[in-house]
Amino acid sequence: MNERTLLRDNVADIAAYFAAGGWRPLKKALSMGRAAVIAEVTASGLRGRGGAGFPTGRKWSFVPQDAQGPRYLVCNADEGEPGAFKDRELLRRNPQAVLEGMAIAGYAIGASLGYIYIRGEFSAEAEFLTAAITAARAKGFLGANILGSGFDFDIHLHRGAGAYICGEETALLSSIEGLRGQPRLKPPFPAVKGLFGAPTVVNNAETLAAVPSILERGAAWYASTGSPDSPGTKLFCVSGAVNRPGVYELPLGVPFRELLETHCGGMKDGRKLKAVLPGGASSPALTAAEAMAVNMDYASLAAAGSMLGSGAVIVIEEGRCMVELLGVLARFYRHESCGQCAPCREGCAWADKLLAGLEAGRGRPSDVETLRSCAAAMTGRTICPLADSLALPALSFISKFRAEFDAHAAGRTCRAAGGGRLA
Ligand SMILES: Cc1cc2nc3c(=O)[nH]c(=O)nc-3n(C[C@H](O)[C@H](O)[C@H](O)COP(=O)(O)O)c2cc1C
């Protein structure tokens, strides 16, 4: 599948979206029945685009059939990770697909209310989405008795206040409830006990936007696209030392080499590739050789020792200092740790402190090993994976670029050599 289904041209306006076939998949879904819609999305193999790649249809099926009272559908558009900017582009270019995907998901799980949790800094997108919701309501695609089916579904837009942790699904739910945005222990999972204690499905905006085309063209078509374990297209947002940074919708499984050389126009100013964070700021780094041999899908990246994450591809050029780069990540995660779990609160702070010392030439030879053991002690020991989001890149940076860390610990910093670049 080379065609774009998410970032289609000229569908930002509801009339154009409708003219291109939009909102018909909802009508089809309403005629199929809830169980058949869940079965179709399950058979399509769609995996969540928020980072973990969890199968979407399976997640929907976890909502208890016999639950009394309300259920909720939440669209996660918080997008706060460094290097991630795909949902923002999607919301600007194809907001109706997100709304239609929400209505279909809401129907499938029996929810009559949906929330979009949008990153606080996305003011223009929030205004744009508000207008998109109003337009969909005016056409009868949202609201009471949609298309005469008896199904009611409406959407509230909830603006975040700028905390990265509120992208984690349970912290997000607390934030909507007006509580402090801190992750909750799972189980119970949101599908059983979520927003206001009711069964809730949280899906990423890109995941939901993929749903209308699955209903329109069928699960078999979708499952035959992309790569076997990762069907469909993906929004890759590429930043760093490339000629054409930006968001590219490409089939999952596209070789990294093609993404870099064909779509992004190669390395900026002919620089040499040094490393890649293929799944955003929380993914383990790949060396240039590893990256050039990998395909961009869940299984291939896991086999290469990294992950697809949210699809934020950060390209690092030769000469860039990995110690300083890790320092940038550590400062971010230290700032964004909610402080609930000691390994995260203390670990991010210690990593930041050690890295600041190394960057400034105040490090000691033992600091590199301390940093490594600190990162190792942070993995898998917290309520949510924010600590792992620093620990995993840290461990990969240290193991793959150890000489740079040791050089800093011996006082040979790149600040002395001009800052950010190696001597
Ligand atoms: C610290 C942290 C931040 C996260 N931020 C986001 C985010 O901005 N957007 C998102 O969709 N998922 C984010 N996630 C993942 C969500 O918890 C959740 O898995 C996702 O929204 C589920 O959607 P999906 O099944 O469609 O992938 C974050 C997770 C963590 C631990």
The ligand as a Tripos MOL2 file, in Angstrom:
@<TRIPOS>MOLECULE
LIG
   31    33     1     0     0
SMALL
NO_CHARGES

@<TRIPOS>ATOM
      1 C1          5.1290    8.9880   29.9340 C.3       1 LIG1
      2 C2          4.1920    8.5370   28.8420 C.ar      1 LIG1
      3 C3          3.7050    9.4430   27.9130 C.ar      1 LIG1
      4 C4          2.8450    9.0340   26.9110 C.ar      1 LIG1
      5 N1          2.3960    9.9490   26.0070 N.ar      1 LIG1
      6 C5          1.5230    9.5680   25.0370 C.ar      1 LIG1
      7 C6          1.0160   10.5170   24.1020 C.ar      1 LIG1
      8 O1          1.3610   11.7090   24.1270 O.2       1 LIG1
      9 N2          0.1440   10.0680   23.1620 N.ar      1 LIG1
     10 C7         -0.2710    8.7540   23.0930 C.ar      1 LIG1
     11 O2         -1.0800    8.3960   22.2760 O.2       1 LIG1
     12 N3          0.2160    7.8350   23.9700 N.ar      1 LIG1
     13 C8          1.0760    8.2220   24.9340 C.ar      1 LIG1
     14 N4          1.5140    7.2860   25.8300 N.ar      1 LIG1
     15 C9          0.9760    5.9060   25.7410 C.3       1 LIG1
     16 C10        -0.4100    5.8300   26.4190 C.3       1 LIG1
     17 O3         -0.2230    5.5180   27.8000 O.3       1 LIG1
     18 C11        -1.3090    4.7550   25.7980 C.3       1 LIG1
     19 O4         -0.5950    3.5500   25.7540 O.3       1 LIG1
     20 C12        -1.8030    5.0950   24.3970 C.3       1 LIG1
     21 O5         -2.4710    6.3240   24.3600 O.3       1 LIG1
     22 C13        -2.7400    4.0010   23.9300 C.3       1 LIG1
     23 O6         -3.1530    4.2420   22.6020 O.3       1 LIG1
     24 P1         -2.9710    3.1520   21.4660 P.3       1 LIG1
     25 O7         -3.4600    1.8230   21.9950 O.co2     1 LIG1
     26 O8         -3.8270    3.6560   20.3560 O.co2     1 LIG1
     27 O9         -1.5280    3.1260   21.1330 O.co2     1 LIG1
     28 C14         2.4170    7.6760   26.8360 C.ar      1 LIG1
     29 C15         2.9350    6.7590   27.7650 C.ar      1 LIG1
     30 C16         3.8120    7.1810   28.7440 C.ar      1 LIG1
     31 C17         4.3340    6.1780   29.7180 C.3       1 LIG1
@<TRIPOS>BOND
     1     1     2 1
     2     2     3 ar
     3     2    30 ar
     4     3     4 ar
     5     4     5 ar
     6     4    28 ar
     7     5     6 ar
     8     6     7 ar
     9     6    13 1
    10     7     8 2
    11     7     9 ar
    12     9    10 ar
    13    10    11 2
    14    10    12 ar
    15    12    13 ar
    16    13    14 ar
    17    14    15 1
    18    14    28 ar
    19    15    16 1
    20    16    17 1
    21    16    18 1
    22    18    19 1
    23    18    20 1
    24    20    21 1
    25    20    22 1
    26    22    23 1
    27    23    24 1
    28    24    25 2
    29    24    26 1
    30    24    27 1
    31    28    29 ar
    32    29    30 ar
    33    30    31 1
@<TRIPOS>SUBSTRUCTURE
     1 LIG1         1 GROUP 0 **** ****
